[in-house]
Amino acid sequence: MANAQSTRMFAEAGEAAEVVARQFLANAEAVEKLAAELRAKPVRGVVTCARGSSDHAATFAKYLIETRLGLLTTSLAPSIASVYGATPDFADMLAIGISQSGKSPDILATMRAAKAGGARTVALVNVADSPLATEADTLLPLHAGPEKSVAATKSYIASIGGLLNLVAHWAGDAELLTALAGAPDLLRQAWSADWTPMVDKLADARGLYVIGRGVGFGVAQEAALKFKETCGLHAEAFSAAEVKHGPMALVGPGFPLLVFRQADETGDGVDELVREVLARGGEVLVTGSEVPGAIALPTPEAHPAIEPMLQIQSFYRAANALSLRRGFDPDRPPHLAKVTETV
């Protein structure tokens, strides 16, 4: 079996702290300019456009923008433009396209439709000369550098970092801006966190739920995808509230939960869910909580809006190790390619 530290996934995910630091410095002027323009000419709402891991960053964006700015934020279905050819009314909207490659036809079609419909467009994209990047009104490069492993890691964290940076400046949130200044160091701490208990617990698992709530739901979606991609492990992501509506029927002995918890208004409800699952005989791995009976996964303490980014950084290291433990190659998931160009 390959050494866990020899994979591309390990190497690339481990660069996240440097990526975020580089991005914040390189994009400072563009972010401040865009934030000032959005304050001067407010939009009536935000739409996001993305696929895969980038769409999980868009989920994070929805909760972050709606809670920090009070603006309704909606995820666009790319097929509306790329298949049905429809152009809804996007007047006075901000459209945010998130992509690693910036060249998937359906994302391009959707962002073009948004622009034609009157939206101001912003691209968070890793390939700065891609069609998505060159066509957007504002480009905020991810600055993640080449990402060769099929499983996105540092580009996902770069997307989260870019969204946090934009929203903090847009909202004029001094507390969040101060917290973001320390994000690279916190990401380094998160990378060093020991999540071996997760690897041991899931080495022989057949399936699990991944739970988050609020700004943590997007990283739960991302973790569930990585379990499928790299570990051959079926995982479904649910909100800590939504899982009680039907999916709880499967919870019990032999069906573990991985729970992402941040220290905000959702914390008490997540703890209540953890206790309920434990009472059913279920096994729970949880970040940011000390519920008796649950397996606690260490994570640096931080501003609640930043905690999900730190937790997914720790998760990536553990997922890489779990993939190898289960006999997979995290760099070459079966049936997958690095760039998926859907129509």
Secondary structure as the mmCIF struct_conf table of DSSP 4:
data_model
#
loop_
_struct_conf.conf_type_id
_struct_conf.id
_struct_conf.beg_label_comp_id
_struct_conf.beg_label_asym_id
_struct_conf.beg_label_seq_id
_struct_conf.end_label_comp_id
_struct_conf.end_label_asym_id
_struct_conf.end_label_seq_id
HELX_RH_3T_P HELX_RH_3T_P1 ALA A 4 SER A 6
BEND BEND1 THR A 7 THR A 7
HELX_RH_AL_P HELX_RH_AL_P1 ARG A 8 ALA A 13
TURN_TY1_P TURN_TY1_P1 GLY A 14 GLU A 15
HELX_RH_AL_P HELX_RH_AL_P2 ALA A 16 ALA A 26
TURN_TY1_P TURN_TY1_P2 ASN A 27 ASN A 27
HELX_RH_AL_P HELX_RH_AL_P3 ALA A 28 ALA A 40
BEND BEND2 LYS A 41 LYS A 41
BEND BEND3 ARG A 44 ARG A 44
STRN STRN1 GLY A 45 CYS A 49
HELX_RH_AL_P HELX_RH_AL_P4 GLY A 52 ARG A 68
TURN_TY1_P TURN_TY1_P3 LEU A 69 LEU A 69
STRN STRN2 THR A 73 SER A 75
TURN_TY1_P TURN_TY1_P4 PRO A 78 PRO A 78
HELX_RH_AL_P HELX_RH_AL_P5 SER A 79 SER A 82
TURN_TY1_P TURN_TY1_P5 VAL A 83 VAL A 83
BEND BEND4 TYR A 84 TYR A 84
TURN_TY1_P TURN_TY1_P6 ALA A 91 ASP A 92
STRN STRN3 MET A 93 SER A 99
BEND BEND5 GLN A 100 GLY A 102
HELX_RH_AL_P HELX_RH_AL_P6 PRO A 105 ALA A 116
TURN_TY1_P TURN_TY1_P7 GLY A 117 GLY A 118
STRN STRN4 ARG A 120 VAL A 125
BEND BEND6 ASN A 126 ASN A 126
TURN_TY1_P TURN_TY1_P8 ALA A 128 ASP A 129
BEND BEND7 SER A 130 SER A 130
HELX_RH_AL_P HELX_RH_AL_P7 PRO A 131 GLU A 135
BEND BEND8 ALA A 136 ASP A 137
STRN STRN5 THR A 138 PRO A 141
BEND BEND9 SER A 149 ALA A 151
HELX_RH_AL_P HELX_RH_AL_P8 LYS A 154 ALA A 171
TURN_TY1_P TURN_TY1_P9 GLY A 172 GLY A 172
HELX_RH_AL_P HELX_RH_AL_P9 ALA A 174 ALA A 181
TURN_TY1_P TURN_TY1_P10 GLY A 182 GLY A 182
HELX_RH_AL_P HELX_RH_AL_P10 ALA A 183 SER A 192
HELX_RH_AL_P HELX_RH_AL_P11 THR A 196 LEU A 202
TURN_TY1_P TURN_TY1_P11 ALA A 203 ASP A 204
STRN STRN6 GLY A 207 GLY A 212
HELX_RH_3T_P HELX_RH_3T_P2 GLY A 214 GLY A 216
HELX_RH_AL_P HELX_RH_AL_P12 PHE A 217 CYS A 231
STRN STRN7 HIS A 234 SER A 239
TURN_TY1_P TURN_TY1_P12 ALA A 240 ALA A 241
HELX_RH_3T_P HELX_RH_3T_P3 GLU A 242 LYS A 244
TURN_TY1_P TURN_TY1_P13 HIS A 245 GLY A 246
HELX_RH_3T_P HELX_RH_3T_P4 PRO A 247 LEU A 250
STRN STRN8 GLY A 252 GLY A 252
TURN_TY1_P TURN_TY1_P14 PRO A 253 GLY A 254
STRN STRN9 PHE A 255 PHE A 255
STRN STRN10 LEU A 257 VAL A 259
BEND BEND10 ALA A 263 ASP A 264
TURN_TY1_P TURN_TY1_P15 GLU A 265 THR A 266
HELX_RH_AL_P HELX_RH_AL_P13 GLY A 267 ALA A 279
TURN_TY1_P TURN_TY1_P16 ARG A 280 GLY A 281
STRN STRN11 VAL A 284 THR A 287
BEND BEND11 GLY A 288 GLY A 288
TURN_TY1_P TURN_TY1_P17 PRO A 292 GLY A 293
BEND BEND12 ALA A 294 ALA A 294
STRN STRN12 ILE A 295 LEU A 297
TURN_TY1_P TURN_TY1_P18 PRO A 304 ILE A 306
HELX_RH_AL_P HELX_RH_AL_P14 GLU A 307 ARG A 325
TURN_TY1_P TURN_TY1_P19 ARG A 326 GLY A 327
TURN_TY1_P TURN_TY1_P20 PRO A 330 ASP A 331
BEND BEND13 ARG A 332 ARG A 332
TURN_TY1_P TURN_TY1_P21 PRO A 334 HIS A 335
BEND BEND14 LYS A 338 VAL A 339
#
